[in-house]
Amino acid sequence: MARDNRSTVRLDSPKGLRTRVLPGRQRVSRDRFGRATEAIARAMGTPQFLIALTLFCVAWMGYNVLAPESWRFDSAAIGFTALTLILSLQASYAAPLILLAQNRQDDRDRVQFEQDRQRAERNLADTEYLAREVVALRIAIRDMASKDFIRAELRSLLEELDRRDADEHAADRAGDHAADARG
């Protein structure tokens, strides 16, 4: 019966659908964390960062070599152990941050590629549709009467009307001559 009191969300469901383990605690947005890590990784790749890190190391070593013995906190005799630890710590955080930023960039590239593919499919479909429409218009235009065809038809109709008028006029004159001959 203890199992019935548990949440209805199962472990095989996506993580976004599960309830939080500690509901009272505010979690930082993954996107905000990702943006921050990308900014750090981007900053680590700049010449300014490398110059600043170099100046920090030179100042550290200079101080621990030139300062009075009682003021030194990292001995050159044992190879600047504290500086080595600090640089190792920095490197141990830099590598995962860079990988996280690279993974996020890969995800963005994947989404961009998918959008480009969909856009290309839409463009292809639109192009095929327009090509079909152009072919349909060409077929329709081929079946349509051209200006020359209409002119030729009108001329033949005018000639036919002129012949009818001439025939009717000749028939009227012949009828008038027959009436005159009778009368």
Secondary structure as UniProt FT lines:
FT   HELIX           2..5
FT   TURN            11..12
FT   HELIX           15..17
FT   TURN            23..24
FT   HELIX           30..44
FT   HELIX           47..66
FT   TURN            69..71
FT   TURN            76..79
FT   HELIX           81..143
FT   HELIX           147..182
//
